[in-house]
């Protein structure tokens, strides 16, 4: 499985971005997908996860109510809609495919990772 994350960029505080994660090779079908992020000098942290069907989603407390994860299995693509962005959301964002159909919040639960896309929130 190859994962390609895109959609990052520079945005002002309060702005929005939508990240995409497209799978090639094997698909996402049947597997949960998660988004993680890593800021400079910090460990990678869980942001959001979605189960195999898209019927259940989970979020870190820091992004709950601002971020929305969704998926389109027909397009082999998972999205992360990020609204009301804050400077502390600045990080490299990674998508990853879980080993199972339900997402975990730990990086060890994921066996395929994208290359990351930079999100910078700054005025």
Beta strands, then each sheet from edge to edge (+ up, - down):
strand 1: 2-6
strand 2: 9-11
strand 3: 17-24
strand 4: 33-38
strand 5: 45-50
strand 6: 57-59
strand 7: 67-72
strand 8: 77-82
strand 9: 91-98
strand 10: 110-113
strand 11: 117-121
sheet 1: 1+ 3- 8+ 7-
sheet 2: 2+ 11+ 9- 4+ 5- 6+
sheet 3: 2+ 11+ 9- 10+
end
